Amino acid sequence: MPAKKHTFEIGELSSAIDKVVVQGSKVFINFSGNEKTYEYKWKAASSKLFAVLDGFVKNPESVSLGRFYNDSLKSEDLVQITTVQ
């Protein structure tokens, strides 16, 4: 059975990211103004990612998604796999 898909439509809350879809260890991100979807693998516990996204949806000023994204790439918790058309 495939992992449950969680979709966060955050384009109205974020100037950088339109949508984040999390399914198991896969994360799909649509950046603002970009017609492409980028696929990533999330290595850390998914609960941390959900907590950050839920916190952002509840209070967009409480979390910098751009900083979280960049920090996750640097720490290799988030690893780009491919670009999905």
C-alpha positions as CSV (number, residue, x, y, z in Angstrom):
1,M,0.0,0.0,0.0
2,P,1.5,3.4,-1.0
3,A,2.2,5.9,1.7
4,K,-0.5,8.5,2.4
5,K,-0.1,11.7,0.3
6,H,-0.1,15.1,2.2
7,T,-0.6,18.2,0.1
8,F,0.2,21.7,1.4
9,E,-1.2,24.4,-1.0
10,I,0.7,27.4,0.4
11,G,1.1,29.7,-2.6
12,E,-1.0,32.4,-0.8
13,L,1.2,32.2,2.3
14,S,4.6,31.9,0.7
15,S,6.4,34.1,-1.8
16,A,8.8,31.3,-2.7
17,I,6.8,28.0,-2.7
18,D,3.4,27.3,-4.2
19,K,2.9,23.7,-3.2
20,V,4.5,20.9,-1.2
21,V,3.4,17.3,-1.5
22,V,4.8,14.7,0.9
23,Q,4.3,11.0,0.3
24,G,6.4,8.7,2.5
25,S,10.0,9.8,2.1
26,K,9.3,11.6,-1.2
27,V,8.8,15.4,-1.2
28,F,7.6,17.2,-4.3
29,I,8.0,21.0,-4.4
30,N,6.5,23.6,-6.8
31,F,8.3,26.9,-6.5
32,S,6.5,30.2,-7.2
33,G,6.6,31.1,-10.9
34,N,7.9,27.8,-12.0
35,E,6.0,25.2,-14.0
36,K,8.2,22.4,-12.9
37,T,7.9,20.1,-9.9
38,Y,11.1,19.1,-8.1
39,E,11.3,15.7,-6.4
40,Y,13.3,15.2,-3.3
41,K,14.0,12.4,-0.8
42,W,13.5,13.3,2.8
43,K,16.0,11.5,5.0
44,A,15.0,12.8,8.4
45,A,11.9,11.8,10.4
46,S,8.8,13.0,8.4
47,S,7.3,14.3,11.7
48,K,9.8,17.2,11.6
49,L,8.8,18.1,8.1
50,F,5.1,17.9,8.9
51,A,5.6,20.0,12.0
52,V,7.3,22.7,10.1
53,L,4.7,22.7,7.3
54,D,1.8,22.6,9.7
55,G,3.3,25.4,11.8
56,F,3.7,27.5,8.6
57,V,0.1,27.0,7.5
58,K,-1.1,28.0,10.9
59,N,1.2,31.0,11.2
60,P,3.2,31.9,8.1
61,E,5.3,34.4,10.1
62,S,6.5,31.7,12.5
63,V,8.7,29.8,10.1
64,S,10.9,30.8,7.2
65,L,10.3,28.1,4.6
66,G,13.2,29.3,2.5
67,R,15.6,29.0,5.4
68,F,14.2,25.6,6.4
69,Y,14.5,24.4,2.7
70,N,18.1,25.7,2.5
71,D,19.1,24.3,5.8
72,S,17.6,20.9,4.9
73,L,19.6,20.8,1.7
74,K,22.8,21.7,3.5
75,S,22.3,19.1,6.1
76,E,21.3,16.6,3.4
77,D,18.0,15.9,5.1
78,L,16.5,16.9,1.8
79,V,18.2,15.5,-1.3
80,Q,17.0,16.4,-4.9
81,I,16.3,13.4,-7.0
82,T,14.9,14.8,-10.2
83,T,12.8,17.4,-11.9
84,V,9.3,16.1,-12.7
85,Q,7.6,17.7,-15.7
